[in-house]
Amino acid sequence: MAITNYQVATGTGTAAFEVGVSAPASSTAVAITVIYITNKSSSDGNVDIYVVPSGQSVSENFKIYNNLLIPAQDTYIVDTEKLILETGDKIIIAAPDSSAQFNATISAIGL
């Protein structure tokens, strides 16, 4: 199992999680078991979440959560469905127009 902690940025340039980089080194595939996104600020804020296949660039085609509102000092948990990712696949979490500050914690297990 791997736990990755990530400071969410305003842009989409940095992956929060990348298989083969963030995941257990011996794994070529992982299951994402849960994602926690915590709003650390006193203001409500929005995030976008993307799942980007290996070799692709982040785009609207890969967005799975759009403009997700997370109230001030609250945590949103993504745990209903498990994501299966392969080497090079990425999860990108961005706060494009938000003054709030977010942390993301992602739990994965090698397959």
QUIURUR-V694120 format. One record per helix or strand of 2 or more residues. SS is the DSSP state (@ for helix, = for strand). FROM is the first residue (numbers start at 0). TO is the last residue. If there is no record, write none. Layout:
ss = <SS | SS>
from = <FROM | FROM>
to = <TO | TO>
This chain:
ss = <= | = | = | = | @ | = | = | = | = | =>
from = <1 | 16 | 28 | 44 | 59 | 62 | 74 | 82 | 89 | 101>
to = <6 | 17 | 38 | 51 | 61 | 69 | 77 | 85 | 93 | 109>
